């Protein structure tokens, strides 16, 4: 079997991204919210059809993290899909790497690679693995999947920018179940110690992990107080309110790294998936995808 062609930038999609994203980054949170919501709906639709085609994925977490991803890549960070390795780009890390379908769908919407390539998700030899791989997918800063790895790398990115006196910033999104990994709290201590105010860590707080609720598995609350006790500027928001998300992604006001606790709903946007633990890795049937796409079209 021949391997699929390497992923290349999509010039037409990049033109749209450049035309829309620059005004969105400059706009107030209130002015940007409606357009970011529209993009998020399109990304959710791609997530559903991508997982349907693959017969594998983590649709519940993909849908909970979508608004956070879109607001970061479209409305906040200075991304360069036409030159993904540019040294002055902002950095984005999806630490909850099992939600790769959400990341790939968002990257494709920005033009990092053609949207049509989403049909190759998790196919044999495809660069679009079930967990993101840096050398295979443009826009992926580091390999993630094993939980507790992405946040330490993002902390290193932010520290590197400080050491080089560079202006770019880093946003990393973690799962709430992932916060049970000790490596994340080591990274949190390190970031506070070095005053990494160029780092924003976002917790996708959907309160469900594989097989159970987070609080039944290992209690995280009071999560905001824990971040604050580690020396972080902490912001608690509705993780599906684009205006609130964009405001929370604003740079630090205290000289400390920023932790955003984003209260979300697993399976957001599809009524029969919302807040249901089985949709952590359950794959929707063709009929369920049809119904879900109808809901997202209303």
N, C-alpha and C positions, 0 to 999 in steps of 0.2 A: 504494500500500500504506500503510495506516494504521500509525503507530508504536504499539508496545505501550504500555500504561499505565505511568506511572512506578512504581518500586518503593516499596512502603509497608511499614511494620512489620507483623509478624504477632503480634497480641496473645496468641493462645494459646501460640505457641512462646516468646514472651518470658516468659510466666508460668512455663513449665517451666524456662527458662534461669535466671530469677531464683531459683527455688526450689532448683535444683541447683547453680548456679555459686557462690553465696556460701559454702555449706559446703565446696565443693571448694577455693576459694581459701584458706579458713581451715584446712583439714585439713593434716595432715602429708603429705609426699610419699608415704609408704607407704600411708596411709589413702585417699588420692585415686586411686592408680594404677589400681585395677580399674575404677572408674567412668569414668575418662578413656579407658581402653582400649576400653570398651564404646561410648563416643561416637565414638571414632576409627573403629571398625569400621563404624558406621552412616554416617559421612562417606565412608569408602572406597566403600561401596556406591553412594552418591549420585554420587560422582565417575565411577564406571564407567558408570552409566546416563545421566549427563549427557553424557559424551563420546560414548557410543554414539548418543544421539539427535542430537547435533550433527554427527557424522561428522568431527570435528576435535578436536584437543586435544593435551595433553602428559601422557599418563596415567602414564608412568614417574616423572617428577618430582612429579606430584601425589600419588602414593602414597608416595613417599619423605618428603615434607614433612608428611603428614597429622598424625602424632603431635605434631610440633612446633607446628603450627597449633592443634590442639585444646587442648593443654596451655597455650598462651598465652592463647587467647580464653576457654576455660572454666575453667581452673584457676589463672590468675595475674593477668591484667590486669582492672582495673575498667572493664568495657565497659558502654555504655548503648544497647542496641538500640532502646529506646523513645524515646531522645533522642540520636541519633548525633553531633550537633554540640555536646553539652554541654562547656563549657570545661574542666571538671575531669576529663574522661574520661582514661584512659590511652590512649596512641597505639600502634597496631600498623601496621607497613608490611611488605608482602610485596614485597621488592625483586626477587625472581625472578618477575616479573609474568606470564611465560608459563604459570605454573601457576595460572592464574585459576580453573579448575574446582575446585581444592582450596580456594581462598579462598572462592569463592561458596558451595560446599557447607557450609563451616564457618560462614560468616555466616548462611546460611539456618537452620542448626541452632540458632543463637542467637536467631533471630527478627528479624533485620534486614530480612528480606523473606520472603514465603511460599516454602516449599520447592518448591511446584508450579511456581514461576517458573523453576526450574533447567532446565525443558524448553525455555526460550527461549535457552539458551546459544548464542552465535554466530549466532543467526538474524538475518535482515535487520532493521535498525533496532532490534534488541534493546539494552537498556542493559547486558546481560551480555556485553560484548565479550570477545574473546579475550585482551585485556589490560585490567586493571582501570582504571576511570575514576572519579575522585573525584566529579564532579558527577552521575554516573549511578547509582552504587551506594552506598547508605548503608553506613557502616562502612569504606569505602575512604578512606584519608587522603590519598593522592596517586596520580596516574597513574604506573603502572609498566609495564614491558615492555622498552624499551631498557635493557639491563643496565648497571649502574653508576649508575643514577639514584636508586633508592629509598633506599639507604644514606645518601647525602649529605642527602637530605630529612629522614630520621629523625634525623640528627645535628643538623640545624637545629631540629627539634622539641625535642630534648633541651636544646639551648642556649637556646631560647626559654623553656623551663620554668625554667631556672637564672636567666636574666635577670629573669624575673617573680617569682622566688622561689615558684614553684608546686610542689606535691608530686607531680604526676603523672609517670609514667615512660613510656619508649618501648622497645618491642621491635621489632627489624627482622630478617627472615629473608632470607638471601642464598643463591644457588646457589654451589657451589664453583667451577664454571666461570666464574661471574661475578667471582670474585676475580682474574681475569686483567685486569680493567678498572682502569686507573690511578686513576680518580675515587674508587674505594673506598678506596685507600690514602691519598689526600688526606683523605678523610673520617675515616679512622682516626687520622691524625696530628692533625687538628683536634679530635676528641673527646678524645684524650689530653691535648692542650695545655690545653683548658679544664676538664679534670677532670670530664667528664660521667659521674658515677657513677650517673646516672638513665637511662643508655642501655645496652641489652643487644643485641649483634649476634650472630646465630645463623647459622652456616654449615651448610647442608644438604649434608654431605660424603658424597655417594653415589658420588663418584669417576668419574662418567660425565657427558659433555656431548654436545651434538649431534655424532654421528658418530664419537666416539672417547672414550678414557679421558682424564681430565684430565691425568694424569702424562705421557701420550704427546703431548698438545697443548702444554702449557706447565707444567712441574713446579711444584707448590705447596708441596711438603714442604721443610722441616719447618714445617707451617702454624701449629701452636700456638706455636712459637718465634718465628715472624715476627710474630704478633699481640703476643706478650709484648715483643718488641723495639720495637714501636710504642707501648708504654706501657699495654697493656691487661691487666687481670686475666683470665687465660685458664683455661677449664674444658673438658676433653675428656670426652665422654660417649657412651653408646649412644643414638643418636637415636630409638630405638623403645622404650626403657625409660621408661615414663611417670613412674616414681618418680625416676629419674635426671634426666629433663628438668625436672620441677617443682623439684627441688633446685637444678639449675643456673640456673633462672630467679630464684632468690632474689637480693635486692639485693646490690650490691657490698659487699665487706668491707674494701676497701683505699682507697676514695675514688677509684678509677679506673673507667673504663667496663669492662664485662664482655664478653668474647668467648667464645661457646660453640661449640666444634667438635663438631658432632653427627654421629657416624659412622652413616650410614644406608645403606639398600639401595634402589636404584632399582627401582620396581615392587613395593615391599614388600607382602606379603600375598597375592600371586598368583604361584604357583610358576613358571609359564611366562613371567612378565614379569621376575622378579627378576634384577638385575644383567645385563640385556640391553640393549645400547646402542640397538637398533632401536626400543625402546619409549619413546625420547625423544619421538617424535611419531607413532608408528604407532597407528592406530585399531583397536581390537579388533572382530572380527566378532560377530554376534549369538551364535554358538555359544561363542566365547571369553568373552563377557560372562556367558553362562549358567554356564560352568564356573568363572569367577572368583567369581561371586556364591555358588556352591555352596561354594567353598573358604572364603569369608569367613563362611559360616554355620556352619562346624564349631566 
